[in-house]
Structures are given as structure tokens and as C-alpha cells.
Amino acid sequence: MKWKASESPSKKAKRCSPSSRAPLMHMSPKSQLKRKSNAKIKRDSAVRKLKEYEMDMDISLNNEQDEEMSEVVATIDSKFSDELAKLFEGGMIMESGRE
């Protein structure tokens, strides 16, 4: 326990970081609470950024552009349906391989 008392403040702060691999059972209740708080702050920040990105990515089309996009999608569906099916199958296989 002596070595923890003489630890530098920056090293103590790293243990309280949400990405730290330090075992919780070796930390004081105060440090555990600090890590939990830091994780919540980091998560909330990421959610806020995600919402901002979603709002930035929202694209509105006028009627002419909407009709053109519908034609493009219909052409892809009619002429390249086999290739699309293979792509989706490949994607599903890759997804199931990660689990």
C-alpha cells in the first residue's frame, strides 16, 4: 500500500480513466466512483457528438432530385439485384464472423 500513497497524481488519474485496465477491486471506493463518473461523462459526450453528426448528415432533396434518386434506386434494383444480394450475403457472413 505504500507504493500507492507515493504514486504521482497523473498515474492516479490514469487509473480513474474509463479506458484504464486497472482492476476495480484494487481501487478505493472513491477511485471507483471517479472512474464510473468519468465513463458516464465520456459516454454522454460521445452520444452528443453522434447526435450532432446525425443532424449534419440530414440531406433534404427537392422534388426533381427525389425523382432522380428514385430512378437510380429502381435501376440498381432491376439491373444489379444479383450483385446486391451477393454483397448483402457477404456482409451478413462478415457480421456473423465477428460475434
DRENTORKOL-3810 file (N, C-alpha, C; in nm, 4 decimals):
REM DRENTORKOL-3810
@n.u->0.0810; n.v->-0.1197; n.w->0.0000; ca.u->0.0000; ca.v->0.0000; ca.w->0.0000; c.u->0.0857; c.v->0.1267; c.w->0.0000
@n.u->0.2107; n.v->0.1152; n.w->0.0452; ca.u->0.2967; ca.v->0.2329; ca.w->0.0483; c.u->0.3196; c.v->0.2896; c.w->-0.0909
@n.u->0.3361; n.v->0.2001; n.w->-0.1872; ca.u->0.3663; ca.v->0.2483; ca.w->-0.3221; c.u->0.2498; c.v->0.3263; c.w->-0.3805
@n.u->0.1276; n.v->0.2934; n.w->-0.3429; ca.u->0.0130; ca.v->0.3697; ca.w->-0.3926; c.u->0.0107; c.v->0.5103; c.w->-0.3336
@n.u->0.0503; n.v->0.5226; n.w->-0.2093; ca.u->0.0493; ca.v->0.6535; ca.w->-0.1437; c.u->0.1526; c.v->0.7470; c.w->-0.2062
@n.u->0.2628; n.v->0.6891; n.w->-0.2523; ca.u->0.3680; ca.v->0.7726; ca.w->-0.3102; c.u->0.3536; c.v->0.7887; c.w->-0.4618
@n.u->0.2440; n.v->0.7390; n.w->-0.5163; ca.u->0.2215; ca.v->0.7463; ca.w->-0.6607; c.u->0.1975; c.v->0.8905; c.w->-0.7056
@n.u->0.2383; n.v->0.9196; n.w->-0.8267; ca.u->0.2186; ca.v->1.0550; ca.w->-0.8789; c.u->0.0700; c.v->1.0790; c.w->-0.9087
@n.u->0.0257; n.v->1.2034; n.w->-0.9003; ca.u->-0.1153; ca.v->1.2341; ca.w->-0.9290; c.u->-0.1566; c.v->1.1962; c.w->-1.0712
@n.u->-0.0637; n.v->1.2073; n.w->-1.1664; ca.u->-0.1001; ca.v->1.1733; ca.w->-1.3044; c.u->-0.1270; c.v->1.0236; c.w->-1.3186
@n.u->-0.0516; n.v->0.9418; n.w->-1.2454; ca.u->-0.0732; ca.v->0.7972; ca.w->-1.2520; c.u->-0.2060; c.v->0.7600; c.w->-1.1856
@n.u->-0.2390; n.v->0.8290; n.w->-1.0772; ca.u->-0.3674; ca.v->0.8056; ca.w->-1.0114; c.u->-0.4822; c.v->0.8439; c.w->-1.1049
@n.u->-0.4646; n.v->0.9532; n.w->-1.1770; ca.u->-0.5686; ca.v->0.9986; ca.w->-1.2702; c.u->-0.5865; c.v->0.8984; c.w->-1.3833
@n.u->-0.4768; n.v->0.8384; n.w->-1.4288; ca.u->-0.4861; ca.v->0.7387; ca.w->-1.5359; c.u->-0.5668; c.v->0.6177; c.w->-1.4916
@n.u->-0.5530; n.v->0.5788; n.w->-1.3641; ca.u->-0.6295; ca.v->0.4642; ca.w->-1.3142; c.u->-0.7788; c.v->0.4947; c.w->-1.3138
@n.u->-0.8146; n.v->0.6208; n.w->-1.2964; ca.u->-0.9560; ca.v->0.6602; ca.w->-1.2926; c.u->-1.0123; c.v->0.6866; c.w->-1.4317
@n.u->-0.9284; n.v->0.6736; n.w->-1.5326; ca.u->-0.9740; ca.v->0.6922; ca.w->-1.6703; c.u->-1.0665; c.v->0.5772; c.w->-1.7097
@n.u->-1.1718; n.v->0.6029; n.w->-1.7880; ca.u->-1.2636; ca.v->0.4959; ca.w->-1.8285; c.u->-1.1955; c.v->0.3857; c.w->-1.9090
@n.u->-1.0872; n.v->0.4177; n.w->-1.9788; ca.u->-1.0203; ca.v->0.3172; ca.w->-2.0614; c.u->-0.9107; c.v->0.2426; c.w->-1.9852
@n.u->-0.8952; n.v->0.2702; n.w->-1.8565; ca.u->-0.7916; ca.v->0.2061; ca.w->-1.7761; c.u->-0.8216; c.v->0.0572; c.w->-1.7587
@n.u->-0.7162; n.v->-0.0221; n.w->-1.7542; ca.u->-0.7304; ca.v->-0.1663; ca.w->-1.7329; c.u->-0.7016; c.v->-0.2050; c.w->-1.5875
@n.u->-0.6834; n.v->-0.1067; n.w->-1.5014; ca.u->-0.6581; ca.v->-0.1345; ca.w->-1.3602; c.u->-0.7813; c.v->-0.2012; c.w->-1.2997
@n.u->-0.7628; n.v->-0.3118; n.w->-1.2279; ca.u->-0.8780; ca.v->-0.3815; ca.w->-1.1693; c.u->-0.9495; c.v->-0.2945; c.w->-1.0655
@n.u->-1.0801; n.v->-0.2942; n.w->-1.0721; ca.u->-1.1583; ca.v->-0.2130; ca.w->-0.9785; c.u->-1.1416; c.v->-0.2606; c.w->-0.8351
@n.u->-1.1228; n.v->-0.3907; n.w->-0.8163; ca.u->-1.1151; ca.v->-0.4432; ca.w->-0.6796; c.u->-0.9905; c.v->-0.3936; c.w->-0.6056
@n.u->-0.8916; n.v->-0.3422; n.w->-0.6792; ca.u->-0.7712; ca.v->-0.2898; ca.w->-0.6156; c.u->-0.7772; c.v->-0.1383; c.w->-0.5985
@n.u->-0.8920; n.v->-0.0801; n.w->-0.6277; ca.u->-0.9064; ca.v->0.0649; ca.w->-0.6174; c.u->-0.9937; c.v->0.0994; c.w->-0.4974
@n.u->-0.9740; n.v->0.2171; n.w->-0.4453; ca.u->-1.0568; ca.v->0.2630; ca.w->-0.3336; c.u->-1.1976; c.v->0.2922; c.w->-0.3850
@n.u->-1.2963; n.v->0.2907; n.w->-0.2962; ca.u->-1.4327; ca.v->0.3236; ca.w->-0.3393; c.u->-1.4422; c.v->0.4614; c.w->-0.4047
@n.u->-1.3627; n.v->0.5555; n.w->-0.3544; ca.u->-1.3633; ca.v->0.6902; ca.w->-0.4115; c.u->-1.3119; c.v->0.6874; c.w->-0.5558
@n.u->-1.2039; n.v->0.6108; n.w->-0.5793; ca.u->-1.1482; ca.v->0.5999; ca.w->-0.7144; c.u->-1.2438; c.v->0.5263; c.w->-0.8078
@n.u->-1.3110; n.v->0.4242; n.w->-0.7550; ca.u->-1.4092; ca.v->0.3515; ca.w->-0.8361; c.u->-1.5215; c.v->0.4442; c.w->-0.8793
@n.u->-1.5674; n.v->0.5260; n.w->-0.7867; ca.u->-1.6741; ca.v->0.6216; ca.w->-0.8169; c.u->-1.6278; c.v->0.7235; c.w->-0.9203
@n.u->-1.5028; n.v->0.7673; n.w->-0.9082; ca.u->-1.4472; ca.v->0.8638; ca.w->-1.0031; c.u->-1.4402; c.v->0.8024; c.w->-1.1427
@n.u->-1.3982; n.v->0.6743; n.w->-1.1516; ca.u->-1.3909; ca.v->0.6089; ca.w->-1.2825; c.u->-1.5302; c.v->0.5962; c.w->-1.3433
@n.u->-1.6281; n.v->0.5594; n.w->-1.2616; ca.u->-1.7656; ca.v->0.5474; ca.w->-1.3108; c.u->-1.8161; c.v->0.6824; c.w->-1.3620
@n.u->-1.7865; n.v->0.7877; n.w->-1.2882; ca.u->-1.8274; ca.v->0.9223; ca.w->-1.3289; c.u->-1.7605; c.v->0.9619; c.w->-1.4603
@n.u->-1.6314; n.v->0.9338; n.w->-1.4727; ca.u->-1.5590; ca.v->0.9660; ca.w->-1.5958; c.u->-1.6151; c.v->0.8888; c.w->-1.7150
@n.u->-1.6517; n.v->0.7614; n.w->-1.6934; ca.u->-1.7090; ca.v->0.6807; ca.w->-1.8014; c.u->-1.8420; c.v->0.7398; c.w->-1.8472
@n.u->-1.9237; n.v->0.7843; n.w->-1.7511; ca.u->-2.0531; ca.v->0.8436; ca.w->-1.7865; c.u->-2.0338; c.v->0.9730; c.w->-1.8658
@n.u->-1.9389; n.v->1.0548; n.w->-1.8236; ca.u->-1.9112; ca.v->1.1802; ca.w->-1.8945; c.u->-1.8660; c.v->1.1511; c.w->-2.0373
@n.u->-1.7774; n.v->1.0535; n.w->-2.0517; ca.u->-1.7262; ca.v->1.0180; ca.w->-2.1842; c.u->-1.8390; c.v->0.9647; c.w->-2.2734
@n.u->-1.9262; n.v->0.8797; n.w->-2.2173; ca.u->-2.0385; ca.v->0.8248; ca.w->-2.2933; c.u->-2.1343; c.v->0.9356; c.w->-2.3364
@n.u->-2.1686; n.v->1.0246; n.w->-2.2442; ca.u->-2.2604; ca.v->1.1345; ca.w->-2.2767; c.u->-2.2024; c.v->1.2245; c.w->-2.3855
@n.u->-2.0728; n.v->1.2479; n.w->-2.3787; ca.u->-2.0067; ca.v->1.3298; ca.w->-2.4803; c.u->-2.0140; c.v->1.2625; c.w->-2.6171
@n.u->-1.9917; n.v->1.1313; n.w->-2.6199; ca.u->-1.9978; ca.v->1.0580; ca.w->-2.7466; c.u->-2.1394; c.v->1.0598; c.w->-2.8039
@n.u->-2.2397; n.v->1.0453; n.w->-2.7185; ca.u->-2.3792; ca.v->1.0489; ca.w->-2.7643; c.u->-2.4120; c.v->1.1864; c.w->-2.8217
@n.u->-2.3648; n.v->1.2918; n.w->-2.7557; ca.u->-2.3893; ca.v->1.4279; ca.w->-2.8036; c.u->-2.3254; c.v->1.4494; c.w->-2.9409
@n.u->-2.2011; n.v->1.4022; n.w->-2.9576; ca.u->-2.1335; ca.v->1.4161; ca.w->-3.0867; c.u->-2.2066; c.v->1.3386; c.w->-3.1949
@n.u->-2.2549; n.v->1.2187; n.w->-3.1614; ca.u->-2.3284; ca.v->1.1372; ca.w->-3.2577; c.u->-2.4544; c.v->1.2090; c.w->-3.3044
@n.u->-2.5260; n.v->1.2700; n.w->-3.2120; ca.u->-2.6469; ca.v->1.3444; ca.w->-3.2493; c.u->-2.6136; c.v->1.4621; c.w->-3.3400
@n.u->-2.5019; n.v->1.5293; n.w->-3.3113; ca.u->-2.4601; ca.v->1.6409; ca.w->-3.3965; c.u->-2.4277; c.v->1.5920; c.w->-3.5375
@n.u->-2.3569; n.v->1.4791; n.w->-3.5470; ca.u->-2.3233; ca.v->1.4234; ca.w->-3.6783; c.u->-2.4490; c.v->1.3831; c.w->-3.7544
@n.u->-2.5462; n.v->1.3244; n.w->-3.6842; ca.u->-2.6711; ca.v->1.2854; ca.w->-3.7498; c.u->-2.7430; c.v->1.4074; c.w->-3.8058
@n.u->-2.7428; n.v->1.5162; n.w->-3.7307; ca.u->-2.8094; ca.v->1.6377; ca.w->-3.7783; c.u->-2.7359; c.v->1.6967; c.w->-3.8982
@n.u->-2.6024; n.v->1.6887; n.w->-3.8975; ca.u->-2.5234; ca.v->1.7400; ca.w->-4.0097; c.u->-2.5437; c.v->1.6565; c.w->-4.1354
@n.u->-2.5689; n.v->1.5284; n.w->-4.1192; ca.u->-2.5805; ca.v->1.4382; ca.w->-4.2332; c.u->-2.7209; c.v->1.4381; c.w->-4.2940
@n.u->-2.8148; n.v->1.5046; n.w->-4.2319; ca.u->-2.9514; ca.v->1.5096; ca.w->-4.2832; c.u->-2.9535; c.v->1.5919; c.w->-4.4119
@n.u->-2.9953; n.v->1.5276; n.w->-4.5214; ca.u->-2.9961; ca.v->1.5929; ca.w->-4.6522; c.u->-3.1401; c.v->1.6008; c.w->-4.7017
@n.u->-3.1806; n.v->1.7181; n.w->-4.7439; ca.u->-3.3148; ca.v->1.7324; ca.w->-4.7993; c.u->-3.3042; c.v->1.7499; c.w->-4.9506
@n.u->-3.3925; n.v->1.6826; n.w->-5.0221; ca.u->-3.3939; ca.v->1.6882; ca.w->-5.1681; c.u->-3.5209; c.v->1.7570; c.w->-5.2148
@n.u->-3.5108; n.v->1.8290; n.w->-5.3260; ca.u->-3.6325; ca.v->1.8850; ca.w->-5.3836; c.u->-3.7008; c.v->1.7747; c.w->-5.4654
@n.u->-3.8165; n.v->1.8039; n.w->-5.5237; ca.u->-3.8939; ca.v->1.7014; ca.w->-5.5947; c.u->-3.8171; c.v->1.6407; c.w->-5.7115
@n.u->-3.7485; n.v->1.7233; n.w->-5.7876; ca.u->-3.6738; ca.v->1.6738; ca.w->-5.9036; c.u->-3.5616; c.v->1.5787; c.w->-5.8598
@n.u->-3.4880; n.v->1.6183; n.w->-5.7579; ca.u->-3.3796; ca.v->1.5337; ca.w->-5.7080; c.u->-3.4347; c.v->1.4041; c.w->-5.6488
@n.u->-3.5494; n.v->1.4139; n.w->-5.5831; ca.u->-3.6114; ca.v->1.2956; ca.w->-5.5248; c.u->-3.6512; c.v->1.1964; c.w->-5.6338
@n.u->-3.7073; n.v->1.2462; n.w->-5.7428; ca.u->-3.7450; ca.v->1.1594; ca.w->-5.8549; c.u->-3.6218; c.v->1.0947; c.w->-5.9174
@n.u->-3.5131; n.v->1.1720; n.w->-5.9328; ca.u->-3.3896; ca.v->1.1172; ca.w->-5.9890; c.u->-3.3334; c.v->1.0069; c.w->-5.8996
@n.u->-3.3354; n.v->1.0286; n.w->-5.7702; ca.u->-3.2857; ca.v->0.9261; ca.w->-5.6777; c.u->-3.3723; c.v->0.8011; c.w->-5.6843
@n.u->-3.5027; n.v->0.8183; n.w->-5.6981; ca.u->-3.5923; ca.v->0.7032; ca.w->-5.7108; c.u->-3.5606; c.v->0.6235; c.w->-5.8364
@n.u->-3.5324; n.v->0.6938; n.w->-5.9463; ca.u->-3.4951; ca.v->0.6260; ca.w->-6.0708; c.u->-3.3633; c.v->0.5500; c.w->-6.0549
@n.u->-3.2675; n.v->0.6113; n.w->-5.9903; ca.u->-3.1378; ca.v->0.5455; ca.w->-5.9686; c.u->-3.1559; c.v->0.4187; c.w->-5.8859
@n.u->-3.2320; n.v->0.4279; n.w->-5.7790; ca.u->-3.2558; ca.v->0.3118; ca.w->-5.6930; c.u->-3.3295; c.v->0.2029; c.w->-5.7697
@n.u->-3.4294; n.v->0.2410; n.w->-5.8492; ca.u->-3.5044; ca.v->0.1426; ca.w->-5.9278; c.u->-3.4139; c.v->0.0742; c.w->-6.0294
@n.u->-3.3258; n.v->0.1491; n.w->-6.0947; ca.u->-3.2323; ca.v->0.0917; ca.w->-6.1919; c.u->-3.1374; c.v->-0.0063; c.w->-6.1239
@n.u->-3.0851; n.v->0.0316; n.w->-6.0107; ca.u->-2.9946; ca.v->-0.0580; ca.w->-5.9376; c.u->-3.0680; c.v->-0.1845; c.w->-5.8966
@n.u->-3.1905; n.v->-0.1700; n.w->-5.8467; ca.u->-3.2685; ca.v->-0.2870; ca.w->-5.8055; c.u->-3.2972; c.v->-0.3800; c.w->-5.9225
@n.u->-3.3287; n.v->-0.3236; n.w->-6.0390; ca.u->-3.3670; ca.v->-0.4084; ca.w->-6.1523; c.u->-3.2465; c.v->-0.4718; c.w->-6.2214
@n.u->-3.1390; n.v->-0.3972; n.w->-6.2415; ca.u->-3.0262; ca.v->-0.4477; ca.w->-6.3199; c.u->-2.9202; c.v->-0.5194; c.w->-6.2369
@n.u->-2.9079; n.v->-0.4831; n.w->-6.1120; ca.u->-2.7982; ca.v->-0.5370; ca.w->-6.0322; c.u->-2.8466; c.v->-0.6092; c.w->-5.9066
@n.u->-2.9645; n.v->-0.6689; n.w->-5.9125; ca.u->-3.0201; ca.v->-0.7332; ca.w->-5.7933; c.u->-2.9364; c.v->-0.8527; c.w->-5.7478
@n.u->-2.8822; n.v->-0.9314; n.w->-5.8439; ca.u->-2.7997; ca.v->-1.0470; ca.w->-5.8063; c.u->-2.6727; c.v->-1.0022; c.w->-5.7341
@n.u->-2.6071; n.v->-0.8994; n.w->-5.7890; ca.u->-2.4846; ca.v->-0.8499; ca.w->-5.7269; c.u->-2.5126; c.v->-0.7926; c.w->-5.5875
@n.u->-2.6263; n.v->-0.7237; n.w->-5.5748; ca.u->-2.6630; ca.v->-0.6696; ca.w->-5.4445; c.u->-2.6865; c.v->-0.7808; c.w->-5.3434
@n.u->-2.7545; n.v->-0.8870; n.w->-5.3873; ca.u->-2.7810; ca.v->-0.9994; ca.w->-5.2978; c.u->-2.6498; c.v->-1.0614; c.w->-5.2499
@n.u->-2.5531; n.v->-1.0757; n.w->-5.3413; ca.u->-2.4230; ca.v->-1.1320; ca.w->-5.3033; c.u->-2.3508; c.v->-1.0409; c.w->-5.2038
@n.u->-2.3587; n.v->-0.9109; n.w->-5.2274; ca.u->-2.2953; ca.v->-0.8167; ca.w->-5.1350; c.u->-2.3560; c.v->-0.8257; c.w->-4.9953
@n.u->-2.4895; n.v->-0.8313; n.w->-4.9898; ca.u->-2.5554; ca.v->-0.8401; ca.w->-4.8602; c.u->-2.5232; c.v->-0.9718; c.w->-4.7910
@n.u->-2.5179; n.v->-1.0819; n.w->-4.8681; ca.u->-2.4809; ca.v->-1.2113; ca.w->-4.8098; c.u->-2.3405; c.v->-1.2041; c.w->-4.7523
@n.u->-2.2486; n.v->-1.1470; n.w->-4.8281; ca.u->-2.1111; ca.v->-1.1332; ca.w->-4.7805; c.u->-2.1031; c.v->-1.0495; c.w->-4.6546
@n.u->-2.1822; n.v->-0.9442; n.w->-4.6500; ca.u->-2.1853; ca.v->-0.8597; ca.w->-4.5308; c.u->-2.2406; c.v->-0.9326; c.w->-4.4104
@n.u->-2.3430; n.v->-1.0138; n.w->-4.4315; ca.u->-2.4017; ca.v->-1.0899; ca.w->-4.3214; c.u->-2.3025; c.v->-1.1935; c.w->-4.2699
@n.u->-2.2283; n.v->-1.2558; n.w->-4.3612; ca.u->-2.1283; ca.v->-1.3549; ca.w->-4.3201; c.u->-2.0196; c.v->-1.2870; c.w->-4.2376
@n.u->-1.9757; n.v->-1.1689; n.w->-4.2832; ca.u->-1.8724; ca.v->-1.0950; ca.w->-4.2092; c.u->-1.9235; c.v->-1.0559; c.w->-4.0705
@n.u->-2.0491; n.v->-1.0122; n.w->-4.0610; ca.u->-2.1067; ca.v->-0.9732; ca.w->-3.9328; c.u->-2.1132; c.v->-1.0921; c.w->-3.8381
@n.u->-2.1570; n.v->-1.2077; n.w->-3.8880; ca.u->-2.1691; ca.v->-1.3246; ca.w->-3.8009; c.u->-2.0323; c.v->-1.3760; c.w->-3.7588
@n.u->-1.9300; n.v->-1.3509; n.w->-3.8384; ca.u->-1.7948; ca.v->-1.3928; ca.w->-3.8033; c.u->-1.7367; c.v->-1.3129; c.w->-3.6885
@n.u->-1.7858; n.v->-1.1929; n.w->-3.6648; ca.u->-1.7352; ca.v->-1.1068; ca.w->-3.5573; c.u->-1.7907; c.v->-1.1466; c.w->-3.4223
@n.u->-1.9050; n.v->-1.2088; n.w->-3.4204; ca.u->-1.9706; ca.v->-1.2401; ca.w->-3.2929; c.u->-1.8997; c.v->-1.3476; c.w->-3.2181
END
